[in-house]
Amino acid sequence: MRNQKKANEARFTPGEPARAAALVDYQPASIVSREILKKKTGKVTLFAFDAEEGLSEHTSPFDALVQVLEGEAQITIAGQPRRVAQGELILMPANQPHALKALERFKMILTMIRE
């Protein structure tokens, strides 16, 4: 997974409005991430997945909320696949195995809450 900011990505300035989908760009055959907020209590990360890219099954000790900004993905939680499309969100509960695959190019916001 690549984590780099391209020169043409939009700026994110605290206290100023921003179009979330414009804050991270697609790259061919890649997953791009951009952390926009990190605190002891959690973090918010933007992702751009090229079509057919994904994250293999894993677990996290924290709840994670996925908000799809563009496109569509299949998110599997505890063996149950779900299609999640633009404008939808899904909660991935702590300690539940989950995986993700881009059905087409898609962008998402991942909000992870620590307890």
Secondary structure, DSSP 8 states (H G I E B T S, - for coil): -B----TTS----TTS---GGGGS---TT-EEEEEEEEETTEEEEEEEE-TT-EEEEE--SSEEEEEEEESEEEEEETTEEEEEETT-EEEE-TT--EEEEESSSEEEEEEEE--
